[in-house]
């Protein structure tokens, strides 16, 4: 990370630590889960150039596995989170190895179709509770602290988010991340330079799926239930929207996008009912037509024009 | 009663027929997707939503305006086609120079808008639509009863697919279209209005979706969600068949419909996912799709 990103990261972290004094912690935790989800997705879309339309499968799978591990197997909280993350990464390996056989639009369609298969599996599987979802998941304890207390859980969620965010930044700026960007910019050239592109893509996919899974596992812990909504294709679309709106391929874009979308849904849900979907669709259309760099991307471009230098 | 593999023959042929009906919808929809993709290089995510619009228009026409099935079978596709032309002129045409993925994202947004709008207006519950008089009842084939409407859906869909194939492969207009798909700049240099053809192609493609929607209206529950569930399966069909050939997408659509129908008989739990499983297998064996060419 360069200096400005580090400063922004530390300021953001400081704000997060103080946030529960001013804002309802559950809402912030929800934002953080989706922000992590979007950051994981951005690793794939923004830095590798792969549009996965099935990321909800990883969010949903991890949610169910963590829920099942904590409720039925009565595992300790951290192990439960780990189980969900590993399950999502494993599923990511399976879906990823199939999907990277096709490129571009086909990749998007394949991931969407396979995620729909996962959705139908959860709809029928006995342990998910079908339409009702998996309810009453215990949060457990961590180092003797009872996580049933929202504030204690809040700091765990902040730690998970901050750690994952840092990991994603490290990945992007590592030699591995540079090769991913090379694949995004010019895949045939990366191949001709001797890189095993398929392996890099698969690794990026598994990493992204695992982190999306961590987001889903954490979400289950926060809300104490896992539902089919998390695995539905609408959720896959939502994470695309968050990344697009915030700015794909930018460091903080997905966080901004997730914050805006979750807050918006929270505010609008009671007021406009099913028109929320229409508004989400309209934001999609506007972003694609007029706002392709997203909030962060456009702000950086504006800053660059006004100050006349490269900001970050 | 005769049985095959322990399944009554009546039930077997019934499911086979239902599979053919579903397969016809897959065929018409994947054909529309393929035609649009060939010309615009865009995967039209709104295809399912426009199919649903066709069905809803048929219902609205009967419920509020008293326009019957046969008129709506002509009017609804035209309305959907006009909506499509508006979408192409107002939005899609600005995206041709960009990465193809933006087209997918834009049409996904449109799909959400259309679906949400109908959900807000009419709720999620399905609307009933009765089969027109001429097509109610069934043929007695001796070994089974064949509902007339199901036979009609298959015949009508296949005729439309065949007509589209003829239009594109055998007529002068189709030759222009294929030329414009191959090399738009050169075709334009020969004095053919390519942007106009692109616009009409999108209108025609989504018109096909609208037509399928009206056909589906009496056969299924009409509701705002009917399109999005179908379109994901159709995407899998497109991945399996590849979008290279028209007849290929028709054959793939029908074949998968039949396989799905048979799965309902022999392994009901897997019937929702069988198409996706086949897609996974095809990706492993022949990634370009059964009729596709690796670019």
Interface residues (C-beta under 8 A of the other chain):
Chain A: X51 X98 X99 X101 X102 X104 X105 X106 X108 X109 X110 X112 X113 X114 X116 X117 X120 X121 X123 X124 X233 X237 X240 X244 X273 X274 X275 X276 X277 X278 X279 X280 X281 X282 X283 X284 X285 X287 X288 X289 X292
Chain B: X37 X43 X91 X94 X95 X98 X100 X101 X102 X104 X105 X106 X108 X109 X110 X111 X112 X113 X114 X115 X116 X117 X119 X120 X228 X232 X233 X235 X236 X238 X239 X269 X272 X273 X275 X276 X277 X279 X280 X283 X284 X287
